[in-house]
């Protein structure tokens, strides 16, 4: 984790938060490939996620940008978030990232 930013390398780790804290997940993406990051809370209600944002995208094919997702710790407990990198053309899954949030009161 880089400060308050959660990156791809943090997948598989447990992230400790306190109620009221916020983090941002930031992943590199290239939307011109037909793949999108798809977030889904798998379990728990200790965090809420915002709407995915896509920034830094150029309209020319092949240029990367970033997927960002706000994570808010709202209650004590544990939540598991998966983010799947999936083709919207073929349903092929390139990778699945898993983040566990352990929220203290």
GIDAQUI-V104117 format. One line per field, one symbol per residue. psi: psi as a letter, one per 30 degrees, with the letter a starting at -180 (. if undefined). A space follows every 10 residues. Layout:
BEGIN
psi=???
END
This chain:
BEGIN
psi=kjbgkkleff kflkkkllkf lklkkjkklj fffgklkjkk kellgflkka kkkklgklfk kfklakkkkk kkjflkakkk kkjkjkkfef gkkelkkkkk kjkl.
END
